[in-house]
């Protein structure tokens, strides 16, 4: 129960920070961090899949509403929630365990390398989908690619910073 | 039948996924077509107020740079005002030139720059201000200092990076002024300790001065351009001992919250000063 409240609170705070601050940042004119993705990344893996999709969609919808890009982020986030279990399974590799309580995608439970790759993979997927949907064209593809890479790196950096600042004292317990 | 239910149970999340993805694409398609506003307008009704609040917060952080830009723009506009120029007429008239326009030219007499007040006093007998620009930025002695609302003072001392300004709130401050609509010339001085009030001297008894009349610079000093607001008449007393009125004026510049000031340079200052000095010598 405690976990549920923490998750809801995290969604609110991160979405607020996203629409109030992050969306207005454009480093070098094009790099905008997608910090709100962190809320999705930290969702428990054992949640019912359909609920995960709905949460992903709703989160995307809120950011879309504030960025005037209806549909873009909703699509990307829903897709992200669909792909997430596969990414986790891939990263777990040889010691592939069923999703149990212990398999949480958080620092402390997982080592830095795992968390970094997890964040990087999911963020790149999100940015590729979102940026392509937003531009809707392959014209000037060099710049589009630059935006994707820039956004991804900036987002991953911000997400990891926030994640490690607030999770450094999470104990490795089930 | 049981099989069908079982299938739905297992495939439920896939159906949810498909529905959500299709919904996203539909929204995307709608928002891309320009004549379909309904969804975005409904969303905007909810989001708008929140966004306005957030934008306001961000805007506050950006006020500094925006202010600088506006000051810059102000200067551009102020530089084009007619009191910045003097009219010259060519002495050589050619047969071709028409008398009205072609042989006339405007020569720039004054130029503007700006600075920020970093220190000021208002409650002393001898007040002064310090601004954040100096000789390196082209500030020189006797440049006029204006606040956004009116005349503020004169530069009295310049160092490499800073300059001292003597505001009107100083016993030695004298600014030649004209009071309208009576059109009488006088001098604005300050005495006492009220940072909002100064006196207008040398206005003859017979002039009709009303409360609320405006006091402007008259441009005689070669420091201030003509027609800048100094203040408004607050009180008129008919003195019994002299032939002049005692006029209290409310200063336009609010010294208590002065920050951005405009500095006016007379481009022919040295030339005019030489003439004046020569006249005194004779």
Interface residues (C-beta under 8 A of the other chain):
Chain A: X19 X20 X21 X24 X48 X49 X50 X53 X54 X56 X57 X60 X64 X65 X66 X68 X69 X70 X71 X72 X74 X75 X78 X79 X82 X133 X136
Chain B: X12 X13 X16 X17 X20 X21 X23 X24 X25 X26 X27 X28 X29 X30 X31 X32 X39 X40 X43 X44 X46 X47 X50 X51 X54 X57 X58
